[in-house]
């Protein structure tokens, strides 16, 4: 026991000894702050998450930018498509034009389409040969597509009797001409001859032959103003309009064929000549034509065979209408 105590005392003395020139510090205990480590780790995690979020935001914004930019690309592509379509349309039009041009050249050059016959319809006054000659179309030498219809019409209508012309092409080589002619309705005495007129006032022909149509007197037509194929002047056309009214009422009363001539010099007193009935009628103006001509029909019937004059140039409702027999 004494030995053990001595050993302990030696150990304690060793520990209590101070070595001169050497300072010794007591060992500090290292304490680990768990809360700090936790906060540091959380901060690191947050930083990492923040960086990831920034990266994700950058990716999202870049995607959004791409999405925003994509319509521009689409617009550009649509514009390009439109340009391509326009080019295609232009190219197709050019191709069709050249095809049509080639076809036209073929039609104009191939002998299959040379005029073999000209058919004329509706002509009465003018013969078929006359119409063909006026058309200036050449059978066997001219292509059916080489002429213009308007030129043919104009050529044929140089004839005063021709009113309208219709031109048709019948493939492969026939031309058809449909003619409407003017008809002689009146005539004017002119230097021992007669000028034929239609009911529209067109001058058709100067001829020595007297037609079986009424002679109109009192027009201002002269040698200087006369042009065949042309209409009368406005003053004479107004007079002709009145003549047409008188003739129409005469037709209604079935006496138009008896009229030999009408004198329209005085618009207040038109004069009708019934040569076959040997009567001259002083009709008055153009008022109450229906009543006047109805009375005229009765007088002509009652005085048949008697030569004389009929006076109805006053007011038919007030003034007396009478027949003056020639002695």
C-alpha positions in Angstrom: 0.0 0.0 0.0 2.9 2.3 0.9 4.3 1.7 -2.6 1.2 2.6 -4.4 0.8 5.8 -2.5 4.3 6.8 -3.2 3.6 6.3 -7.0 0.5 8.5 -6.9 2.4 11.2 -5.1 5.1 11.1 -7.8 2.5 11.4 -10.5 0.8 14.4 -8.8 4.2 16.1 -8.3 5.0 15.6 -12.0 1.8 17.2 -13.0 2.3 20.1 -10.6 5.7 20.8 -11.9 6.3 24.0 -13.9 9.0 23.9 -16.6 10.8 27.2 -16.7 10.7 28.9 -20.2 7.8 26.9 -21.6 4.3 28.1 -21.4 1.6 25.7 -21.6 -2.1 26.4 -22.2 -4.8 24.3 -21.3 -6.4 22.5 -24.2 -9.6 24.1 -25.4 -12.4 21.9 -26.1 -13.8 22.2 -29.7 -17.5 22.7 -29.7 -19.4 22.0 -32.9 -22.3 24.4 -33.3 -24.9 22.2 -34.9 -27.2 25.2 -35.6 -24.5 27.0 -37.6 -23.8 24.0 -39.7 -27.4 23.6 -40.3 -27.8 27.2 -41.4 -24.7 26.9 -43.6 -26.0 23.8 -45.3 -29.4 25.4 -45.8 -27.8 28.5 -47.3 -25.7 26.3 -49.6 -28.9 24.4 -50.6 -30.7 27.7 -51.2 -27.8 29.0 -53.3 -27.8 25.8 -55.3 -31.6 26.0 -55.7 -31.3 29.7 -56.7 -28.8 28.9 -59.3 -31.0 26.1 -60.6 -34.0 28.4 -60.6 -32.0 31.1 -62.5 -30.9 28.5 -65.0 -34.5 27.3 -65.3 -35.8 30.9 -65.7 -33.1 31.5 -68.4 -34.3 28.4 -70.2 -37.9 29.4 -69.8 -37.2 32.9 -71.1 -35.2 31.6 -73.9 -38.0 29.2 -74.8 -40.5 32.1 -74.5 -38.2 34.2 -76.7 -38.1 31.4 -79.2 -41.9 31.1 -79.1 -42.2 34.8 -79.6 -39.8 34.7 -82.5 -41.4 31.7 -84.1 -44.4 33.6 -85.6 -42.0 35.8 -87.5 -40.5 32.7 -89.0 -44.0 31.5 -89.9 -44.9 34.9 -91.4 -41.7 34.8 -93.5 -42.5 31.3 -94.6 -46.0 32.3 -95.6 -44.6 35.2 -97.6 -42.2 32.9 -99.3 -45.0 30.5 -100.1 -47.1 33.4 -101.6 -44.1 34.5 -103.7 -43.7 30.9 -104.9 -47.4 30.7 -105.7 -47.2 34.0 -107.6 -44.3 32.7 -109.6 -46.1 29.5 -110.4 -49.2 31.5 -111.5 -47.1 33.8 -113.7 -45.3 30.8 -115.2 -48.6 29.0 -115.8 -50.1 32.1 -117.5 -47.1 32.5 -119.7 -47.3 28.8 -120.7 -51.1 29.2 -121.5 -50.3 32.3 -123.4 -47.7 30.6 -125.6 -50.0 27.6 -126.0 -52.9 29.9 -127.1 -50.5 31.8 -129.4 -49.3 28.6 -130.9 -52.9 27.4 -131.4 -53.8 30.7 -133.0 -50.9 30.5 -135.4 -51.9 27.0 -136.2 -55.5 28.0 -136.9 -54.4 30.9 -139.1 -52.0 28.8 -141.1 -53.6 25.4 -141.6 -55.7 25.1 -144.8 -58.4 23.0 -142.9 -59.9 26.3 -141.7 -59.9 28.1 -145.0 -63.4 29.4 -145.8 -65.1 26.9 -148.0 -68.6 28.4 -148.1 -70.6 31.5 -147.1 -74.2 31.1 -146.2 -76.6 34.1 -146.3 -79.9 34.3 -144.5 -82.7 36.9 -144.3 -81.8 38.8 -147.5 -84.7 39.8 -149.8 -83.7 43.0 -151.5 -80.0 42.1 -151.9 -78.9 38.8 -153.5 -76.6 36.4 -151.8 -73.8 37.3 -154.2 -74.2 41.0 -153.4 -74.0 40.3 -149.6 -70.9 38.1 -150.1 -69.3 40.7 -152.3 -70.0 43.4 -149.6 -68.5 41.2 -146.9 -65.1 41.2 -148.7 -64.6 37.6 -147.6 -62.7 35.4 -150.0 -63.8 31.8 -150.3 -60.9 29.3 -150.5 -58.2 31.9 -149.7 -59.1 33.4 -146.2 -58.9 31.6 -142.9 -62.2 31.4 -140.9 -60.4 33.0 -137.9 -58.4 35.6 -139.9 -61.2 38.2 -140.1 -63.0 40.4 -137.6 -66.8 40.2 -137.4 -67.1 43.9 -136.8 -65.3 44.6 -140.1 -67.6 42.3 -142.0 -70.7 43.9 -140.4 -69.4 47.4 -141.3 -68.8 46.4 -144.9 -72.2 44.9 -145.4 -74.0 47.8 -143.7 -72.6 50.1 -146.3 -75.7 49.0 -148.3 -78.6 51.3 -147.3 -81.1 48.4 -147.3 -79.1 46.4 -144.7 -80.2 47.2 -141.1 -78.4 44.6 -138.9 -75.8 41.8 -139.6 -74.9 38.8 -137.4 -71.8 36.9 -138.3 -71.3 33.3 -137.1 -68.4 30.8 -137.7 -69.4 27.2 -138.3 -66.3 25.0 -137.9 -64.3 24.0 -139.6 -64.8 26.3 -142.7 -68.3 27.8 -143.0 -69.3 31.5 -142.4 -72.9 32.3 -141.8 -74.4 35.8 -142.3 -77.8 36.7 -140.9 -79.2 39.8 -142.5 -82.1 42.1 -141.5 -83.1 44.5 -144.3 -84.9 47.8 -144.3 -88.2 48.0 -146.3 -89.5 50.8 -148.4 -92.4 52.5 -146.5 -92.6 55.9 -148.1 -91.2 57.8 -151.1 -90.3 61.4 -152.0 -90.6 63.0 -155.4 -87.2 64.2 -156.4 -86.3 65.7 -159.8 -88.5 63.4 -161.8 -87.4 60.4 -159.7 -88.3 59.0 -156.3 -86.3 58.6 -153.1 -87.3 55.5 -151.1 -87.5 55.8 -147.3 -88.1 53.2 -144.6 -90.3 53.8 -141.6 -87.3 55.1 -139.6 -86.5 57.8 -142.1 -83.4 56.2 -143.7 -82.9 57.1 -147.3 -82.6 53.8 -149.2 -82.4 54.5 -152.9 -83.1 56.9 -155.8 -85.1 55.3 -158.5 -87.3 56.2 -161.5 -89.8 53.6 -160.6 -92.8 54.7 -158.5 -93.4 52.3 -155.6 -96.9 51.4 -154.3 -96.3 53.3 -151.1 -97.5 56.8 -150.0 -95.6 59.8 -151.4 -94.6 62.3 -148.7 -94.6 66.0 -149.6 -93.3 68.9 -147.5 -89.9 67.6 -146.4 -86.9 69.9 -146.4 -84.6 67.3 -148.0 -82.4 68.8 -150.8 -79.7 67.6 -153.2 -77.1 68.9 -150.8 -78.4 67.2 -147.7 -79.3 63.9 -149.4 -77.1 61.0 -148.4 -78.2 57.5 -149.1 -78.0 55.3 -146.1 -78.4 58.3 -143.7 -81.5 59.4 -141.8 -83.5 62.6 -142.5 -82.7 65.7 -140.5 -84.5 66.3 -137.2 -87.2 68.6 -138.6 -88.2 66.0 -141.3 -88.0 63.2 -138.7 -90.6 65.0 -136.6 -92.9 65.3 -139.6 -92.3 61.6 -140.4 -93.3 60.7 -136.9 -96.7 62.4 -137.4 -97.1 60.6 -140.8 -96.5 57.3 -139.1 -99.2 58.0 -136.6 -101.7 58.9 -139.3 -100.8 55.8 -141.3 -101.3 53.6 -138.1 -104.8 55.0 -137.5 -105.6 54.4 -141.2 -104.5 50.8 -140.8 -106.8 50.5 -137.8 -109.7 51.7 -140.0 -108.5 49.6 -143.0 -108.0 52.6 -145.3 -104.2 52.8 -145.4 -103.9 51.2 -148.8 -106.1 53.9 -150.3 -103.7 56.7 -149.4 -101.7 58.0 -152.4 -99.8 60.9 -150.8 -99.6 63.0 -147.6 -98.6 66.7 -147.6 -96.9 67.7 -144.3 -96.0 71.2 -145.3 -98.4 72.8 -142.8 -98.5 71.1 -139.4 -102.0 72.6 -138.7 -103.5 71.1 -141.8 -102.2 67.8 -143.2 -103.5 66.9 -146.6 -104.2 63.4 -147.7 -104.8 62.3 -151.3 -107.0 59.2 -152.1 -106.4 58.9 -155.8 -108.4 55.8 -156.4 -111.4 57.3 -154.6 -110.8 60.7 -156.3 -110.9 62.6 -153.1 -108.6 65.0 -151.2 -108.9 65.2 -147.4 -108.0 68.3 -145.4 -107.3 66.5 -142.1 -106.3 69.5 -139.9 -103.7 69.0 -137.2 -102.7 65.7 -135.5 -105.1 66.0 -132.6 -108.0 63.5 -132.1 -106.7 61.3 -135.0 -108.7 58.4 -133.9 -112.0 60.3 -134.1 -111.0 62.1 -137.3 -110.0 59.0 -139.2 -113.0 57.1 -138.0 -115.3 59.8 -139.5 -113.1 59.8 -142.7 -113.8 56.1 -143.1 -117.5 56.7 -142.9 -117.4 59.6 -145.5 -115.3 57.6 -147.9 -117.9 54.8 -147.8 -120.9 57.1 -148.1 -119.4 59.1 -151.0 -117.9 56.2 -152.9 -117.5 57.0 -156.6 -117.9 60.8 -156.0 -115.0 63.0 -156.8 -114.5 65.9 -154.3 -112.9 67.2 -151.1 -113.5 66.4 -147.5 -113.1 69.1 -144.9 -112.3 68.1 -141.3 -109.6 70.6 -140.5 -111.5 72.3 -137.6 -112.6 71.1 -134.2 -114.4 67.8 -135.0 -116.4 68.2 -131.9 -117.7 71.7 -132.7 -117.1 72.4 -136.4 -118.9 70.7 -139.2 -117.2 67.9 -141.1 -118.5 67.8 -144.7 -117.8 66.6 -148.2 -117.7 69.0 -151.1 -118.5 67.3 -154.4 -116.7 68.5 -157.5 -118.9 69.5 -160.3 
